[in-house]
Amino acid sequence: MLSEAKSRRAGADTLRNTRYDIRYTSTCWSFTSLFCTMLPTKAFKEQRLMPKLALLLVLTSLIAAGCNSPEQLRINQHKRLRNAKASRFRTSGSPSIAISGQIITCDELLKSPIPINQRMVPLSEPLKSLAQINDLENFKFKAEIPFRQALVNKISYILIYEMAKKQAKKESKNDVSEQFDDAIDQQLEKYTKDFVINQYGGDYEKAQEYLESQGTDWESFKESQKRLMLISSQLPQTRPITYPELLETYELMKENFYTQLPSIQIRLIDIDLARYRAPDQNHDKLEQARQLAQDLTAQLRADANFAQLAEQYSNGHNKIYGGLWKPINPESLAKPYDILADQAQIMKPGQISDPIETDTPHHIFIMKLEAKKISKTIPLREVQQQIESFLINERRQQAAFDLDVEVKRRAEPAQTDMFIDLCLERIYNTNTE
C-alpha cells in the first residue's frame, strides 16, 4: 500500500511540475493524468482492467495526435481571427468597406483617375502593370501607397459631404438631403460655365485642351471643384482684417509686388575702339573714331534714321536690331555700359545724347532714349482692398488645408489595413492568373 501511495504522489507531482499551456491542451492531459494514476494499482497488476485500459490507450493516442503545440495553436487561432475579420470586408464580389453608411468597393477604387504622363488613367492600369512584373509581396509594397491614397480621398469626400449636409440641415432645421444635392450640382454647373467663359471666352474645346495639358479631365475637374465647395461650406467665418495686419502685410509685399523698378529702353551706336576699322591707317585711330561719332550725332539730330546708322557703324551686339535694347533696369548695367544709366537720368524719351566716351575698355557711345520709368512705390491706400482680399483668401486656404488634414486623419480607421490587404491580394491574383 505504501509503495502504491508513493507511485500515485510521484505521478501527480510530475503533472504539476510540467508547464504546458492548459488553455489548449487540457483535454489531452486529463486523459494522460488518468492513465498515469492507474498504472500502480493492484487491479492493473492483476490484469482485471486490461480491456478497459486498452480502450483508454487508444482514445488517449487519438486525442494526443490531434493536439498541436501551443505555438501552432496560436498560429491557427491568428488565422481564424484574420479570416473572421476579413469576412467583414467580403461581399459576393469585390471586397468592400462601409463608411458612414456608404459602401466603398475595391472595384470602385480601381476606377479612381490618376495622372500618368499628362493624362488621366484609372488606377487599375498601373496596378495591373505592377502585378505582372512583381511577386505578391513586392506588388503589395509598391501598390499600397496609391491604393491607400485613393481610399483616403474617397473616405474623406464622404466625411466632408456628411459634415456639409449636417451643417445645412442644422441651419435650415429641415431635411435638406435632396435640396442640398441639387444646390451643390447647380453651383458646380455654374462654376464650370464661368470657368469656360471667363478663362477661354466660352470655347469649350480650348478649356478641355488646358485640362488635358494639366493631366486631368472634366470628370476629375468637377470632382475637385465639388470637394472644394464642400470644404468651403465648413469653413468658419473669417474675422475682420485689422489695419495693423494690413500694414504689416503691405510692408512684407511692398518691394516685390508694389514697387515699380526703374527701367530704360535705348538705341545705341557703340563704337568699340578695339573693333573699329579706321579708314586712314596713317592717322590716329582714336581721333578718327571721335570724328565719326561727332558726324553721326550731327546726322541724327538732323533727323537721320538711327536704326540705319546703327546697323552701318555700330560695333555692338544689337546692331542687327538697329541698336535697340530691351527694357532694362539701369542699376543692372555693368561696365562699360553703366555710364549710360547716369546719362539716361538727365535725358527725356526721344532725346539723343552727345558722344559718351569711356576709358577702359575704350568705347564711344551715341544713345537715344526710347523710354524711361522711374522707381515708384504704390501707396497702401491704392492697394488696401487687394491686400485685404489676399489676407481673407490666405486664411480660408489655411482653414481649408487644416480641415482637409483633419478629415483625412479621420479617414484612416484601423480596419482599412485589412481591406487594403484583401483588395491588393485580389488585384494581384486577378492580373496574374
C-alpha positions as CSV (number, residue, x, y, z in Angstrom):
1,M,0.0,0.0,0.0
2,L,2.9,2.4,0.9
3,S,4.5,1.7,-2.5
4,E,1.2,2.3,-4.2
5,A,0.7,5.7,-2.5
6,K,4.2,6.8,-3.4
7,S,3.7,6.0,-7.0
8,R,0.5,8.0,-7.1
9,R,2.1,11.0,-5.5
10,A,5.1,10.8,-7.9
11,G,2.7,10.8,-10.9
12,A,0.8,13.8,-9.6
13,D,4.0,15.8,-8.9
14,T,5.2,15.1,-12.4
15,L,2.0,16.5,-13.8
16,R,2.1,19.6,-11.6
17,N,5.8,20.4,-12.5
18,T,5.3,20.0,-16.2
19,R,4.5,23.5,-17.7
20,Y,2.1,23.3,-20.6
21,D,-0.4,25.8,-21.9
22,I,-3.6,24.2,-20.4
23,R,-5.7,26.6,-22.4
24,Y,-5.0,24.5,-25.5
25,T,-4.0,21.0,-24.1
26,S,-6.2,20.4,-21.1
27,T,-8.3,17.7,-22.8
28,C,-5.2,15.8,-23.9
29,W,-3.6,15.8,-20.4
30,S,-6.7,14.9,-18.5
31,F,-6.6,11.6,-20.2
32,T,-2.9,11.2,-19.6
33,S,-3.3,12.0,-16.0
34,L,-6.0,9.4,-15.6
35,F,-3.7,6.9,-17.3
36,C,-0.8,7.7,-15.1
37,T,-2.8,7.3,-11.8
38,M,-4.0,3.9,-12.9
39,L,-0.5,2.4,-13.5
40,P,0.4,1.4,-10.0
41,T,-2.9,-0.1,-9.0
42,K,-3.2,-3.7,-7.9
43,A,-6.0,-4.1,-10.3
44,F,-3.7,-3.3,-13.2
45,K,-1.2,-5.9,-12.0
46,E,-3.9,-8.5,-11.8
47,Q,-5.0,-7.5,-15.3
48,R,-8.6,-7.1,-14.3
49,L,-8.8,-3.7,-16.1
50,M,-6.9,-4.7,-19.2
51,P,-9.8,-4.5,-21.7
52,K,-10.8,-1.0,-20.4
53,L,-7.2,0.2,-20.3
54,A,-6.6,-0.9,-23.9
55,L,-9.6,1.2,-25.0
56,L,-8.3,4.1,-22.9
57,L,-4.9,4.0,-24.5
58,V,-6.4,4.1,-27.9
59,L,-8.5,7.1,-27.1
60,T,-5.6,8.9,-25.5
61,S,-3.3,8.3,-28.5
62,L,-6.1,9.6,-30.9
63,I,-6.6,12.8,-28.8
64,A,-2.9,13.4,-28.4
65,A,-2.4,13.1,-32.1
66,G,-4.9,15.8,-32.7
67,C,-3.3,18.2,-30.1
68,N,-0.8,20.6,-31.5
69,S,1.9,22.5,-29.7
70,P,0.8,25.8,-28.0
71,E,2.7,27.8,-30.7
72,Q,0.9,26.0,-33.5
73,L,-2.4,26.6,-31.8
74,R,-1.7,30.3,-31.5
75,I,-0.9,30.4,-35.3
76,N,-4.1,28.6,-36.1
77,Q,-6.1,31.0,-33.8
78,H,-4.5,34.0,-35.6
79,K,-5.5,32.6,-39.0
80,R,-9.1,32.1,-37.7
81,L,-9.2,35.6,-36.4
82,R,-7.8,37.1,-39.6
83,N,-10.3,35.2,-41.6
84,A,-13.1,36.3,-39.3
85,K,-12.0,40.0,-39.7
86,A,-11.6,39.6,-43.5
87,S,-15.1,38.2,-43.8
88,R,-16.4,41.6,-42.8
89,F,-15.0,43.1,-46.0
90,R,-16.1,40.4,-48.4
91,T,-19.3,40.7,-50.4
92,S,-20.4,38.3,-53.1
93,G,-18.0,40.1,-55.5
94,S,-15.4,42.8,-54.7
95,P,-14.2,43.4,-51.1
96,S,-15.9,46.4,-49.6
97,I,-15.9,48.6,-46.6
98,A,-18.7,50.7,-45.0
99,I,-18.1,54.4,-44.1
100,S,-21.0,56.4,-42.7
101,G,-23.5,54.0,-44.2
102,Q,-21.9,54.1,-47.7
103,I,-20.2,51.1,-49.2
104,I,-16.8,51.5,-50.9
105,T,-15.7,48.6,-53.0
106,C,-12.3,47.6,-54.3
107,D,-13.6,47.7,-57.9
108,E,-14.9,51.3,-57.3
109,L,-11.4,52.4,-56.2
110,L,-9.8,50.9,-59.2
111,K,-11.7,53.3,-61.3
112,S,-10.2,56.3,-59.5
113,P,-8.5,58.6,-62.0
114,I,-4.8,59.3,-61.5
115,P,-2.4,61.4,-63.7
116,I,0.3,59.5,-65.6
117,N,2.3,61.1,-68.4
118,Q,0.0,64.1,-68.5
119,R,-3.2,62.1,-69.0
120,M,-5.8,60.7,-66.6
121,V,-6.0,56.9,-66.4
122,P,-7.9,54.6,-64.0
123,L,-5.8,53.3,-61.0
124,S,-6.3,49.8,-62.4
125,E,-3.9,50.4,-65.3
126,P,-0.7,51.0,-63.3
127,L,-1.6,48.3,-60.7
128,K,-2.1,45.8,-63.5
129,S,1.4,46.5,-64.8
130,L,2.9,46.3,-61.3
131,A,1.2,42.9,-60.7
132,Q,2.6,41.4,-63.9
133,I,6.3,42.2,-63.1
134,N,6.4,41.6,-59.3
135,D,5.7,38.9,-56.8
136,L,2.8,39.3,-54.4
137,E,4.9,40.9,-51.5
138,N,6.7,43.4,-53.8
139,F,3.4,44.2,-55.5
140,K,1.7,45.0,-52.2
141,F,4.6,47.1,-51.1
142,K,4.6,49.2,-54.3
143,A,0.8,49.4,-54.8
144,E,-0.2,50.2,-51.2
145,I,0.5,53.9,-51.3
146,P,-1.5,54.8,-54.5
147,F,-4.3,52.5,-53.5
148,R,-4.5,53.9,-49.9
149,Q,-4.5,57.4,-51.3
150,A,-7.5,56.6,-53.5
151,L,-9.3,55.1,-50.5
152,V,-8.5,58.0,-48.2
153,N,-9.6,60.5,-50.8
154,K,-12.9,58.6,-51.2
155,I,-13.5,58.3,-47.4
156,S,-12.6,62.0,-46.8
157,Y,-15.0,63.0,-49.5
158,I,-17.8,61.0,-47.8
159,L,-17.0,62.6,-44.4
160,I,-16.9,66.1,-45.8
161,Y,-20.1,65.6,-47.6
162,E,-21.8,64.3,-44.4
163,M,-20.4,67.3,-42.5
164,A,-21.7,69.8,-45.0
165,K,-25.2,68.2,-45.2
166,K,-25.5,68.2,-41.4
167,Q,-24.5,71.8,-41.3
168,A,-27.1,72.7,-44.0
169,K,-29.7,70.7,-42.0
170,K,-28.8,72.5,-38.8
171,E,-29.1,75.9,-40.4
172,S,-32.5,75.1,-42.1
173,K,-33.8,72.8,-39.3
174,N,-35.4,70.6,-42.0
175,D,-34.5,67.5,-44.0
176,V,-32.5,69.1,-46.9
177,S,-31.0,66.0,-48.5
178,E,-32.4,66.5,-51.9
179,Q,-32.2,70.3,-51.9
180,F,-28.6,70.1,-50.7
181,D,-27.6,67.8,-53.6
182,D,-29.4,70.0,-56.1
183,A,-27.8,73.2,-54.7
184,I,-24.3,71.7,-54.9
185,D,-24.9,70.5,-58.5
186,Q,-26.2,73.9,-59.6
187,Q,-23.2,75.6,-58.1
188,L,-20.9,73.2,-59.8
189,E,-22.6,73.7,-63.1
190,K,-22.4,77.5,-62.8
191,Y,-18.7,77.4,-61.8
192,T,-17.9,75.2,-64.8
193,K,-19.7,77.5,-67.2
194,D,-18.0,80.6,-65.7
195,F,-14.6,78.9,-65.9
196,V,-15.1,78.2,-69.6
197,I,-16.4,81.7,-70.3
198,N,-14.0,83.8,-68.2
199,Q,-10.8,81.8,-68.9
200,Y,-11.4,80.7,-72.6
201,G,-14.1,83.0,-73.9
202,G,-16.7,80.3,-73.9
203,D,-14.5,77.9,-76.0
204,Y,-15.2,74.5,-74.5
205,E,-12.5,72.8,-76.7
206,K,-9.8,75.2,-75.5
207,A,-10.8,74.6,-71.9
208,Q,-10.6,70.9,-72.5
209,E,-7.2,71.2,-74.1
210,Y,-6.0,73.0,-71.0
211,L,-7.3,70.3,-68.6
212,E,-5.6,67.6,-70.7
213,S,-2.3,69.6,-70.6
214,Q,-2.6,69.5,-66.8
215,G,-3.1,65.7,-66.8
216,T,-6.8,65.9,-65.9
217,D,-10.3,65.7,-67.5
218,W,-13.7,67.2,-66.9
219,E,-14.9,64.5,-64.5
220,S,-11.8,64.9,-62.3
221,F,-12.1,68.7,-62.6
222,K,-15.7,68.7,-61.4
223,E,-15.0,66.3,-58.6
224,S,-12.1,68.5,-57.4
225,Q,-14.3,71.6,-57.5
226,K,-17.2,69.9,-55.7
227,R,-14.8,68.9,-53.0
228,L,-13.6,72.5,-52.6
229,M,-17.2,73.7,-52.4
230,L,-18.0,71.2,-49.7
231,I,-14.9,72.2,-47.8
232,S,-15.7,75.9,-48.2
233,S,-19.1,75.3,-46.7
234,Q,-17.4,74.1,-43.5
235,L,-15.0,76.9,-43.1
236,P,-15.6,79.3,-40.2
237,Q,-16.5,83.0,-40.9
238,T,-13.3,85.0,-41.1
239,R,-12.9,87.8,-38.6
240,P,-12.4,91.3,-40.0
241,I,-8.9,92.3,-41.1
242,T,-7.3,95.0,-38.8
243,Y,-5.3,97.9,-40.1
244,P,-2.1,96.7,-38.3
245,E,-2.4,93.4,-40.2
246,L,-2.9,95.3,-43.5
247,L,0.1,97.5,-42.8
248,E,2.3,94.5,-41.8
249,T,1.4,92.6,-45.0
250,Y,1.9,95.6,-47.2
251,E,5.4,96.2,-45.8
252,L,6.2,92.5,-46.5
253,M,4.9,92.6,-50.0
254,K,5.8,96.1,-51.0
255,E,9.2,95.5,-52.5
256,N,8.2,92.5,-54.6
257,F,4.7,93.5,-55.6
258,Y,4.1,97.2,-55.1
259,T,7.4,98.8,-56.1
260,Q,8.0,99.7,-59.7
261,L,11.6,99.2,-60.5
262,P,13.3,101.8,-62.8
263,S,13.8,100.8,-66.4
264,I,15.1,102.3,-69.6
265,Q,14.9,101.3,-73.3
266,I,17.6,102.7,-75.6
267,R,19.0,102.6,-79.1
268,L,22.8,102.6,-79.1
269,I,25.6,103.2,-81.6
270,D,28.6,101.5,-80.0
271,I,32.0,102.4,-81.5
272,D,34.3,99.9,-79.9
273,L,37.9,101.1,-80.4
274,A,39.2,97.5,-80.4
275,R,37.0,96.5,-83.2
276,Y,36.8,99.9,-85.1
277,R,38.4,99.9,-88.5
278,A,39.8,103.3,-89.1
279,P,39.6,104.4,-92.8
280,D,43.0,106.1,-92.7
281,Q,45.8,104.0,-91.3
282,N,48.2,107.0,-91.2
283,H,46.2,109.0,-88.7
284,D,45.3,108.4,-85.1
285,K,42.7,105.7,-84.7
286,L,41.1,107.3,-81.6
287,E,40.8,110.7,-83.3
288,Q,39.1,109.2,-86.3
289,A,36.6,107.4,-84.0
290,R,35.8,110.6,-82.2
291,Q,35.3,112.4,-85.5
292,L,32.9,109.7,-86.7
293,A,30.9,110.0,-83.5
294,Q,30.6,113.7,-84.0
295,D,29.5,113.3,-87.6
296,L,26.9,110.6,-86.7
297,T,25.5,112.8,-83.9
298,A,25.0,115.7,-86.3
299,Q,23.2,113.5,-88.8
300,L,20.9,112.1,-86.1
301,R,19.9,115.5,-84.8
302,A,19.2,116.4,-88.4
303,D,16.6,113.5,-88.4
304,A,18.7,110.8,-89.9
305,N,17.4,107.2,-89.2
306,F,19.1,106.0,-86.0
307,A,18.5,102.3,-86.8
308,Q,20.1,102.5,-90.2
309,L,23.2,104.3,-88.9
310,A,23.4,101.8,-86.0
311,E,23.4,98.9,-88.4
312,Q,26.1,100.5,-90.5
313,Y,28.5,101.9,-87.9
314,S,27.9,100.3,-84.5
315,N,30.1,97.5,-83.2
316,G,27.6,96.5,-80.6
317,H,25.8,93.2,-80.4
318,N,22.4,94.8,-81.0
319,K,23.4,96.4,-84.3
320,I,21.3,93.9,-86.3
321,Y,18.2,95.2,-84.4
322,G,19.0,98.8,-85.3
323,G,20.8,99.3,-82.0
324,L,17.6,98.7,-80.0
325,W,17.9,97.2,-76.5
326,K,15.1,95.5,-74.5
327,P,13.9,97.4,-71.4
328,I,16.5,97.0,-68.7
329,N,17.0,98.2,-65.1
330,P,19.7,100.8,-65.3
331,E,21.1,99.7,-62.0
332,S,21.9,96.3,-63.5
333,L,24.2,97.7,-66.2
334,A,27.8,96.5,-65.9
335,K,31.0,98.3,-67.2
336,P,31.4,99.9,-69.6
337,Y,27.7,100.4,-70.1
338,D,27.0,101.6,-66.6
339,I,27.8,105.1,-67.7
340,L,24.6,105.0,-69.8
341,A,22.5,104.9,-66.7
342,D,23.8,108.2,-65.4
343,Q,23.2,109.7,-68.8
344,A,19.7,108.4,-69.0
345,Q,18.8,110.1,-65.7
346,I,19.2,113.5,-67.3
347,M,17.6,112.7,-70.6
348,K,14.0,112.6,-71.7
349,P,12.5,110.0,-74.1
350,G,13.3,110.8,-77.7
351,Q,16.5,112.7,-76.9
352,I,19.8,111.9,-78.4
353,S,23.0,112.2,-76.3
354,D,26.3,113.7,-77.2
355,P,29.1,111.1,-77.8
356,I,29.9,109.4,-74.5
357,E,33.4,108.2,-74.1
358,T,34.8,105.5,-71.8
359,D,38.3,104.8,-70.8
360,T,38.8,101.0,-70.1
361,P,37.7,99.4,-72.3
362,H,37.6,102.2,-74.8
363,H,34.1,102.8,-76.3
364,I,32.3,105.8,-77.8
365,F,28.5,105.7,-77.3
366,I,25.7,107.6,-79.0
367,M,22.5,106.9,-77.2
368,K,18.8,107.6,-78.0
369,L,16.5,107.2,-75.0
370,E,13.3,105.5,-76.2
371,A,11.5,105.1,-72.9
372,K,12.1,105.6,-69.2
373,K,10.4,104.6,-66.0
374,I,11.5,105.8,-62.6
375,S,11.3,103.8,-59.4
376,K,7.9,104.2,-57.8
377,T,6.1,102.6,-54.8
378,I,2.4,102.2,-54.9
379,P,0.9,103.6,-51.6
380,L,-1.1,101.4,-49.3
381,R,-4.4,103.3,-49.9
382,E,-4.3,102.2,-53.5
383,V,-3.9,98.5,-52.8
384,Q,-5.6,98.2,-49.4
385,Q,-8.6,96.3,-50.9
386,Q,-6.3,93.9,-52.8
387,I,-4.3,93.1,-49.7
388,E,-7.4,92.6,-47.6
389,S,-8.7,90.1,-50.2
390,F,-5.3,88.4,-50.2
391,L,-5.4,88.0,-46.4
392,I,-9.0,86.7,-46.4
393,N,-8.1,84.2,-49.1
394,E,-5.0,83.1,-47.2
395,R,-7.0,82.5,-44.1
396,R,-9.5,80.5,-45.9
397,Q,-6.9,78.4,-47.7
398,Q,-5.2,77.7,-44.3
399,A,-8.5,76.7,-42.7
400,A,-9.3,74.5,-45.7
401,F,-6.0,72.9,-45.5
402,D,-6.4,72.2,-41.8
403,L,-9.9,70.8,-42.3
404,D,-8.7,68.6,-45.1
405,V,-5.9,67.2,-43.0
406,E,-8.2,66.5,-40.1
407,V,-10.8,64.8,-42.3
408,K,-8.1,62.6,-43.9
409,R,-6.8,61.7,-40.5
410,R,-10.3,60.6,-39.6
411,A,-10.5,58.7,-42.9
412,E,-7.8,56.2,-41.9
413,P,-9.5,53.9,-39.4
414,A,-7.6,50.8,-38.4
415,Q,-9.8,48.4,-40.4
416,T,-8.7,50.0,-43.7
417,D,-5.4,48.0,-43.4
418,M,-7.3,44.7,-43.7
419,F,-9.5,46.0,-46.5
420,I,-6.5,47.2,-48.5
421,D,-4.6,44.0,-48.0
422,L,-7.6,42.0,-49.3
423,C,-8.0,44.3,-52.3
424,L,-4.4,44.2,-53.3
425,E,-4.3,40.4,-53.0
426,R,-7.4,40.2,-55.2
427,I,-6.0,42.6,-57.7
428,Y,-2.7,40.6,-57.9
429,N,-4.5,37.3,-58.4
430,T,-6.8,38.7,-61.0
431,N,-4.0,40.1,-63.1
432,T,-1.6,37.1,-62.8
433,E,-3.9,34.2,-63.3
